[in-house]
Amino acid sequence: MGLYDFYDDETSRKRTLSIRDKQIVYDRARGKCENCHKKISFTEMQLGHKNRAFSRGGSTSTRNSACLCYGCNKKQGTDTWKTFQKSKVE
């Protein structure tokens, strides 16, 4: 379990993360999009999901969140992180 996983709440059904949790996700990504690695500001950051989208039963948690730029968040849609990463290579 990592430092950032301590604040995770997998049982929560909330739709958005708190500012504090968003800052944790942003800091974990070192201020870069986790997909294209473009440097982004905290205000530009959009939260994507790593495992399952909220609309498909996924949790809104730091563990399931990814720091993304606008373009990458739009491209991901409801795909899982693994599927999204595979589509980038193909």
C-alpha positions in Angstrom: 0.0 0.0 0.0 1.4 3.3 -1.0 1.2 6.7 0.7 -1.5 7.9 -1.7 -3.6 4.8 -1.2 -4.1 5.6 2.5 -6.8 8.2 1.6 -8.7 5.8 -0.7 -12.3 4.9 0.0 -13.3 2.1 -2.4 -16.7 1.7 -0.8 -17.7 5.3 -1.6 -20.3 6.1 -4.3 -19.5 9.8 -4.5 -19.2 11.2 -8.0 -16.3 13.7 -7.5 -13.1 13.8 -5.5 -12.5 16.5 -2.9 -9.9 19.2 -3.7 -7.5 17.4 -1.4 -7.9 14.1 -3.2 -7.5 15.8 -6.6 -4.2 17.4 -5.3 -3.1 13.9 -4.3 -3.8 12.5 -7.8 -2.0 15.6 -9.4 1.0 15.3 -7.1 1.2 11.5 -7.7 1.4 12.2 -11.5 4.0 15.0 -10.9 1.9 17.5 -12.7 1.8 15.6 -16.0 -0.9 13.8 -18.0 -0.5 10.1 -17.1 -1.2 9.2 -20.7 0.7 11.6 -23.0 3.0 13.0 -20.3 2.3 16.6 -21.2 2.9 19.1 -18.4 -0.5 20.5 -17.2 -1.5 22.8 -14.4 -3.7 21.8 -11.6 -6.6 23.8 -13.0 -6.2 22.1 -16.4 -6.2 18.6 -15.0 -9.1 16.3 -15.6 -9.7 13.1 -13.7 -9.9 9.9 -15.7 -10.4 6.4 -14.3 -7.9 3.6 -14.1 -10.1 0.5 -13.6 -13.8 1.0 -14.2 -15.7 4.2 -15.1 -18.2 5.5 -12.6 -21.0 4.9 -15.1 -20.0 1.2 -15.2 -19.9 0.8 -11.4 -16.4 2.1 -10.7 -15.5 3.9 -7.6 -14.6 7.6 -7.3 -11.3 7.2 -5.4 -7.7 8.2 -5.6 -6.8 4.6 -6.5 -9.2 4.6 -9.5 -8.3 8.1 -10.7 -5.8 9.2 -13.2 -4.5 12.7 -13.9 -5.3 13.5 -17.6 -5.2 16.4 -20.0 -8.5 17.3 -21.7 -7.7 15.5 -24.9 -6.7 12.3 -23.3 -9.7 12.3 -21.0 -12.0 12.6 -24.0 -10.2 9.8 -25.9 -10.4 7.4 -22.9 -14.2 7.6 -22.7 -15.4 4.6 -20.6 -12.6 2.3 -21.6 -10.5 0.8 -18.8 -6.9 2.1 -18.4 -5.5 -1.1 -19.8 -7.7 -0.9 -22.9 -7.0 2.8 -23.3 -3.2 2.1 -23.2 -3.5 -0.8 -25.7 -5.3 1.4 -28.2 -2.5 4.0 -28.0 0.0 1.4 -29.2 -2.1 -0.1 -32.0 
